[in-house]
Amino acid sequence: MRSRRGLRAAGGNIQQLKTTVESMETYNLIVIGAGSGGLMVAAGAAGLGARVALVEKHKMGGDCLNYGCVPSKALLSRARHAAALPPASRPEWAGVSAQVQSVIDGIAPHDSVERFTSLGVDVLLGSGRLESPRRVGVELHGGGTRTLNARSVVIATGSAPARPPIPGLAEAGYITNEEVFSMPELPNRLLVLGAGAIGVELGQGLARLGAQVTLIELLPQLLPREDQDGARVVAAALERDGVRLLCGRRVLRVEKQGTAKRVIYREESPGGGEQAVEVDEVLVAVGRSLNVEGLGLEAAGVDYDSGGIKVNARMQTSARPVYACGDVVGRSLFTHTANQQARVIIQNALLPFKTRMDERVLPYCVFTDPELAAVGLNETAARERGIPYRLIKVPLAQIDRAACEGETEGFLKILTPPGKDAILGATLVCAHAGELIHELALAMQARLGLGRIAGMVHAYPTRAEIIRRAADEARKASFTPTLQRLFSAYLRWRRN
């Protein structure tokens, strides 16, 4: 039997432990990373009445606001206007750069510390690190540390530009999308390394503003993941804007020569010898590196690899109280994907009714001129996976609105299962393709076939008619010779 002194001591220890626990800050959600996905989680959760902490170690708004979607589309808009002007009348780079920054500054308040504080979110500027699945230590920028507890933690730390280990590149110096918009001047001669979406968008935009652009891609096709015909249309558009395309080339090394940089490359085909191009600047756009370092993932039991943090359909990691969204999970690195993943997390982390991330329908767009937009499977992916398909292709030249505006280069491709009108995927290449693709994305999401689209009235003359035209073509293709004979016999009977 314990003595009274022992009981009093035990009681004192329990009370001390209770006081310590109560003094630690406890939240419904802790969000690490204030990019698109993290901001969506924080704002949505706070709107439901949750207590939320948001930790950001760099800039509010993340890559999308500061270095990605917003500044790149602002630059492309100004480049498109510049392309219609004589070279002598093109705007100075300083003015373009200032306009791009003005767009960022106009949107920034929506993502600011002040706005999120007004929403009831506790914003901490510093580096967050998981100490356990429900505990986060924060090293504050102003000095000191904080320890936060929560029912759930969300990792939304995004990605950064990949930096290839090319000999001499670091010594010669280069820029990425994080520096390009704040360049003091536009390089006269620019090499863009990488022909993915970032490379082709910036390559075309900077060429239209007056730079002599050379674009090098290791793989034999521009936009290697996209439909081959679509990539060829984009490649032709870049070449018209003066971009020199070198696909199927491997950069071997970079040498500094005074203020210039000499880039040595080799053609990947057999027998290809070394060649060189001299430029004033190198823009590296060879992909993204996921921000997983320094997060304490091992301590929390969160599985990850070079492909990102592993999550299930509910966006949960291997440590169930920990969720992840956005680029850091390594799947479909788009802002709109991060936002949708954030919506899934809000419901699963805070509400009793659970949901799953539907990755079957994820539209996206490459914002070149013309744009290339896609959803679902393209022909290349279908062939690689051995998926049988029927192809419906409508050239843009068949659409009256495109003819009226003199923009007839491009097409719509739709893939369907053989003998059915369900949509497996679509690729659209034309002006405003990113706006038009959503009709097909909605049809896929709602499991509507092309027959339903063919029955919907489309305004004339619009580019959207290309979608109904494709649906009509699919309907005609389903009218088999046997059906034609039967229908002809019926009409003969009707004439009697």
C-alpha positions, 0 to 999 in steps of 0.5 A: 500500500502506497504512503500518502507522501507517495500519492501526493508525489504521484499526484504532483507529477500528474498535475505537472504533466497536465500543465505541460501538455496544456501549455503546448500549442494544440491545433486541428491542423498544422500546415508546413508550406504556404504555396498553393496547396498549403494556403488552400488547406489553411484557408479552407480549414479556418473557414470551417472553424478549425484552429490552424497553424501555417509555417512558411520558411520562404515566401508566402504564395510559394513558387506559383505566385513568385516564380511560376504560374503568375509571373510566367503568364504575365510575361507571356502576355506581354511577349504575345503583344510584342510579337505583333510589333516591329523589332524596333518597337518591342518593349524594353526588358526593364519595363516588362520585368517591372510589369511582371512584378506589378502583377505579382504585387497585385495578387500577393495580398491575397496570399499574405501573412496579414490576410491569413491572420485575418482568417484566424490562421496562426502564421509562423515564418520559419522552418518546420520539422516533424518531431512526431506525426502530431508534433512540429518544431518551428525554428523561427526566422526572428530567433527562437523556437516553437513546438506545436501539436495538432490532430493532423499535419499537412506537408505542402512544401512544394518543389524547386528547380532541378539543378543538373550536375553538368561539368562547368555549369555551376562555375559558369553560372546559370539561372532558373525560373526563380531568377529569370523574371528579375534579370537586370537585362534581357540576354542577347543570346540565351540557351534554354536547357530543357524542352518541357512546359517551363522551357518552351513557354519561357523560350518562346516568350523571351524570343518574342521579346528579342532574345536569340534563343537556342533550346536544347532537349535530351529527348528527341521530341519537344514536350516529350510527354505530349502528343507527338503531333501536338508537339510538332505544332508547338515546335513549328510555332517556336521556330517561326518565332526564331527559336533554334531547336536542338532536340536529341542532344546531350549537354556535355559541359559548359565553359566560361569564356570572358562574359560569355558561356560556351555550351558543348553538346553532342547529338544522341544519335550514333556517330554524333560528334561534339558541337558548341554554342556560345551564349550570354546566359543559360536558363536551366529548365530540366524539371523539379526537385521535391522539397523533402529535406529537413522535414523530419520525415523519418522521425515521423515515420513518413515514407518517401523516395526520389519520386516524392512523399507517398500518399494514398487516395485520401492524401494520407502518408504512411503516418496516418495523422500526416497528409501531403499535397502539391508538388512534394507528392510528385504526382501531376505538378500543377497548381490546380492539382495541389488545390484539389488535393487540398480540398480532399485533405480538408474533408478527410482531416476535419470531417467525418465523411471521407473522400478520395482524390480522383486523378482520372481527370486532370486537365492541364495546359502548356501556355505556348502560342498556340496552347497545347491542352490535354486531359486523360490519355494521349496516343503516345501513352495509350500505345505505351500502355497497350490500351486499344483506342479509336482516334477522332481527329478534327483539324482546326482549319475546319472550324469557321472561327479559326478561319475568320481569325487566320489561326488554322494551325492545330487540331483536336484529338479524342481517344475513345474505346473501340466501338464506344463513345466514352472519352479516354482522353483528348489533346487540343492545340489552338489559341485558348485551348486551356479554356476549351479543354474543360468541356471534355474534362467535365464530360469525362468526370461526369462519364458522359460520352461523345453522343451527349456532346453531339446533342448539345448546341454550341454557339456559332462561330466559336472555337468550341465548335471543334468539340461538337465536330469531333462528337459528330465524327464519332457518331458517324463512325458508329454508323456501320455499313450494316446500319447504313443498309438497314436505314436505307431499306427503311427509307425506301419503305417510307417512300412507298 
